Structure formats: C-alpha cells, structure tokens
C-alpha cells in the first residue's frame, strides 16, 4: 500500500467476536425438526460463507438443502428466532477476541474504524453496545444490506480515499467486498485466506505496518 492506513473496516464474527460456535448452535436450533444431515450441510455452507447474512443462509437451506421454496415472511420469522438466541448468548464478553479488542482500544483515536458485518444490523448494534465496544466505531453496519454495498456506501458517504482504507475479515466474502471496492484486504483467523493479499497471524503485525 502506498499511503498510510487511515480507515479500517472490521468484519465482526470471527474477527472481533468468536461467535461461530454460537451461530452454529443457532442454526441447529431453529432447524432442529429437520433432517440432521441437511442441517449439517447448511452448517458447512455457513462456515464457508461467514460474511453472508442469516437471511441468505435460511433461504439457502430451504432452496438448496430441502429443495423447497420459502416466503420472505417465513425467512423473517426464522431470522427473528435466531436473533433472540444470539442476543441471549453473545453478550458475554468471554467471546470477544482479546487481541483484536486490544488493538481497537489502542488505535481508535488514531484510525477511523467501521464494522461491516453479515450479522443482522439491529442485533449487531445491540451486541456491540452490550459488549461495550460501540464507542470505538464511526459506524456499525450489518445485513440485510450486502457487505459489498456496506463498504461502498460508507466510502462514498465519507468520501474516503480508497488507498487509505483496508478491510480485515475471516471469510472469502470479506475478501470479495474489499476487492470489489478496490481497497486493501487483510485475512485473519482463517488460514484458507493466506493466499489472498495479506494475512495477519496476529495484530502485532498490523501495528508494525502502521508504525512504518
């Protein structure tokens, strides 16, 4: 990167919060009356597509696993139950990824931070408030708006220089959101992303980059 990093877009799940096991539980719970093998097919898809919204994944389960259609109303009903489970479980600070939060606490006055997540926006903002981290971010944005558009809209609204912005994420969807918007990408917490642009084994590496 030619310019100094001044803006960082953070994915939420797997980067700031170690929420994957709880989200696995949520999908298994809302679909507990369906065949286990098909639910596990959804869980595998969920792991491969961490940046996609639950609305998309619920529809995927019906369309691709069950081979059935599903109405928007039914998707909303499942998503609402899923959200209640998440709000009950994920407000525990033990799920915060300490090295990420330490970095955010140290640098939030020097760098502009945004959260762009596949998590449902109201729930996401609730969790950040309960976890005590909302104050560190310029904005906290989630689904149903696609992550590609979340990043694009913030860049346009804030008139950011793309050469000064990066996205840190743990899924291929995060990489795609960065690529589409022509900003830098740093993979984290998913070794399959090591072949994409840059990869952070830890946040000390990013601090060294910032200090140069």
C-alpha distance (Angstrom), angle and dihedral (degrees) to the residues before:
residue distance angle dihedral
X1 . . .
X2 3.78 . .
X3 3.78 99.2 .
X4 3.78 132.2 52.0
X5 3.81 116.1 -91.5
X6 3.80 108.5 -105.7
X7 3.82 102.5 156.3
X8 3.80 128.3 45.4
X9 3.80 124.9 -171.3
X10 3.80 110.5 -157.9
X11 3.76 125.7 -159.1
X12 3.82 109.0 -141.0
X13 3.81 111.4 -147.2
X14 3.78 111.7 65.6
X15 3.82 93.4 4.8
X16 3.80 104.9 57.3
X17 3.81 100.3 7.6
X18 3.81 127.6 34.7
X19 3.77 91.5 -139.2
X20 3.80 104.2 138.5
X21 3.84 96.5 101.1
X22 3.81 90.5 50.2
X23 3.79 92.6 47.7
X24 3.83 88.9 49.1
X25 3.80 87.4 54.1
X26 3.81 90.4 48.7
X27 3.80 93.8 54.9
X28 3.80 92.0 44.8
X29 3.81 89.7 50.1
X30 3.80 98.1 49.8
X31 3.81 91.0 46.5
X32 3.82 97.1 37.9
X33 3.81 92.1 124.5
X34 3.80 93.6 58.2
X35 3.84 128.7 83.5
X36 3.80 110.4 -70.2
X37 3.80 94.4 -135.0
X38 3.81 91.4 56.6
X39 3.80 92.2 47.3
X40 3.82 89.2 51.2
X41 3.81 88.0 51.4
X42 3.81 86.8 57.2
X43 3.83 91.3 47.7
X44 3.82 89.8 54.2
X45 3.81 90.1 50.1
X46 3.80 89.6 47.5
X47 3.82 91.0 54.1
X48 3.80 92.4 49.3
X49 3.80 92.7 47.5
X50 3.79 104.8 39.1
X51 3.80 93.3 153.4
X52 3.81 95.7 58.2
X53 3.79 121.0 95.4
X54 3.82 126.3 -104.5
X55 3.83 87.5 -118.3
X56 3.79 89.1 62.2
X57 3.82 92.4 44.7
X58 3.81 94.2 49.1
X59 3.80 89.2 51.3
X60 3.81 89.8 46.1
X61 3.81 90.6 53.7
X62 3.79 91.9 54.5
X63 3.82 98.5 38.7
X64 3.81 100.6 38.9
X65 3.81 106.3 23.3
X66 3.80 102.2 32.3
X67 3.84 94.2 26.7
X68 3.79 89.4 -134.8
X69 3.78 136.5 122.9
X70 3.79 120.3 -114.8
X71 3.80 129.6 -162.8
X72 3.79 123.7 -125.5
X73 3.80 88.0 -117.5
X74 3.79 92.1 57.1
X75 3.82 91.3 46.8
X76 3.82 88.5 53.1
X77 3.81 91.0 49.2
X78 3.82 92.8 52.3
X79 3.82 90.9 44.1
X80 3.80 90.6 52.3
X81 3.82 92.5 53.8
X82 3.80 89.9 45.5
X83 3.81 90.2 51.7
X84 3.80 92.6 52.5
X85 3.80 90.1 54.2
X86 3.81 91.2 49.0
X87 3.81 93.4 48.9
X88 3.78 90.7 52.4
X89 3.79 95.9 47.6
X90 3.80 109.2 30.4
X91 3.82 100.4 54.8
X92 3.81 87.5 82.7
X93 3.81 108.9 108.2
X94 3.80 90.8 -146.1
X95 3.82 87.2 81.6
X96 3.81 93.4 60.2
X97 3.82 113.1 108.9
X98 3.78 99.4 -121.9
X99 3.81 100.2 -153.6
X100 3.81 91.4 52.4
X101 3.79 93.4 47.6
X102 3.81 91.1 46.2
X103 3.81 89.4 54.0
X104 3.82 92.0 47.1
X105 3.81 92.1 49.7
X106 3.80 91.7 50.6
X107 3.80 98.3 45.2
X108 3.81 107.4 30.6
X109 3.80 91.6 101.0
X110 3.80 92.9 50.0
X111 3.82 101.3 40.9
X112 3.81 131.1 38.4
X113 3.81 110.8 -117.7
X114 3.80 129.0 -160.3
X115 3.80 130.6 177.0
X116 3.83 116.1 -139.8
X117 3.78 111.9 179.9
X118 3.77 144.8 166.8
X119 3.81 87.3 -134.4
X120 3.80 117.7 106.2
X121 3.80 107.4 -87.0
X122 3.82 101.5 -127.8
X123 3.78 91.7 46.3
X124 3.80 91.0 45.5
X125 3.79 92.5 53.4
X126 3.81 90.8 45.6
X127 3.80 91.3 52.8
X128 3.81 93.4 47.2
X129 3.80 90.2 50.6
X130 3.80 92.9 48.2
X131 3.80 91.5 46.4
X132 3.81 90.9 51.1
X133 3.81 97.2 -121.5
X134 3.83 103.6 105.9
X135 3.81 91.8 95.5
X136 3.80 91.9 66.2
X137 3.82 96.0 61.8
X138 3.78 133.4 77.1
X139 3.81 88.1 -151.2
X140 3.80 139.8 -3.5
X141 3.80 111.9 -150.1
X142 3.80 130.9 176.9
X143 3.80 146.7 157.9
X144 2.94 152.1 -16.6
X145 3.83 81.7 53.9
X146 3.81 108.1 77.9
X147 3.80 115.5 -110.4
X148 3.82 92.1 -120.4
X149 3.81 88.3 60.4
X150 3.80 94.5 42.0
X151 3.79 90.1 59.0
X152 3.81 93.6 41.7
X153 3.81 93.3 49.9
X154 3.80 93.9 49.4
X155 3.81 92.6 48.3
X156 3.81 90.9 50.2
X157 3.81 96.0 43.0
X158 3.80 93.8 47.2
X159 3.81 94.2 37.0
X160 3.79 91.1 -131.2
X161 3.79 124.2 -177.6
X162 3.81 103.5 -117.3
X163 3.79 90.5 -147.3
X164 3.80 88.8 64.3
X165 3.82 95.9 50.4
X166 3.79 134.0 82.4
X167 3.80 136.0 176.6
X168 3.81 122.5 -140.5
X169 3.79 114.5 -157.4
X170 3.78 145.7 149.0
X171 3.81 101.6 -140.5
X172 3.79 141.3 62.4
X173 3.82 87.8 -113.7
X174 3.81 88.9 62.1
X175 3.80 90.2 50.5
X176 3.81 89.9 49.8
X177 3.82 92.0 49.6
X178 3.80 89.9 53.4
X179 3.81 93.3 45.1
X180 3.79 95.3 48.2
X181 3.80 90.1 50.4
X182 3.81 93.1 43.7
X183 3.79 96.6 -123.6
X184 3.81 129.4 129.0
X185 3.78 121.2 -85.4
X186 3.79 131.4 -150.1
X187 3.79 117.5 -171.3
X188 3.80 117.8 -145.0
X189 3.80 137.2 179.9
X190 3.81 94.4 5.3
X191 3.80 118.2 83.2
X192 3.79 91.7 -162.2
X193 3.82 86.4 74.1
X194 3.80 93.7 60.6
X195 3.79 90.0 98.3
X196 3.82 91.5 56.7
X197 3.81 118.4 85.4
X198 3.82 107.7 -68.5
X199 3.79 129.9 -7.5
X200 3.80 130.5 -155.8
X201 3.79 117.3 -145.6
X202 3.80 85.4 -179.4
X203 3.79 139.4 -11.6
X204 3.79 92.9 -102.9
X205 3.81 85.9 76.5
X206 3.79 90.5 57.1
X207 3.81 91.5 47.9
X208 3.81 89.3 55.4
X209 3.80 90.2 52.0
X210 3.80 91.0 49.7
X211 3.80 92.1 50.1
X212 3.82 93.5 55.8
